[in-house]
């Protein structure tokens, strides 16, 4: 399943890299792309959208 989320709190590539690492820690088989300019996170995973949102929010980010 492909999930795309708006994450307006992504401010830098470091922030994007940390978020990618956290998602891949919990979902190692997922494909994660973070676009800092558009402030989007696209994840190809078997996990639910809600669990991905919770993971992102647990890192201090907001999800729209």
Residue pairs with C-beta under 8 A, 6 or more apart in sequence:
1 44
1 45
1 46
1 49
2 42
2 43
2 44
3 42
3 43
3 44
3 45
3 49
3 52
4 40
4 41
4 42
4 43
5 40
5 41
5 42
5 43
5 49
5 52
5 53
5 56
5 63
5 64
6 39
6 40
6 63
6 64
7 19
7 34
7 39
7 40
7 41
7 56
7 61
7 62
7 63
7 64
8 39
8 62
8 64
9 15
9 39
9 60
9 61
9 62
10 16
10 19
10 34
10 36
10 39
10 41
10 61
11 36
12 36
13 36
15 36
16 34
16 36
17 34
18 59
19 32
19 34
19 41
19 56
19 59
19 61
20 32
20 34
22 55
22 58
22 59
23 30
23 32
23 41
23 43
23 52
23 55
23 56
24 30
24 32
26 47
26 55
27 43
27 45
27 46
27 47
27 52
27 55
29 45
29 46
30 43
30 44
30 45
30 46
30 47
31 43
31 44
31 45
32 41
32 42
32 43
32 44
33 41
33 42
33 43
34 40
34 41
34 42
35 41
35 42
41 56
43 52
45 52
53 63
56 63
57 63
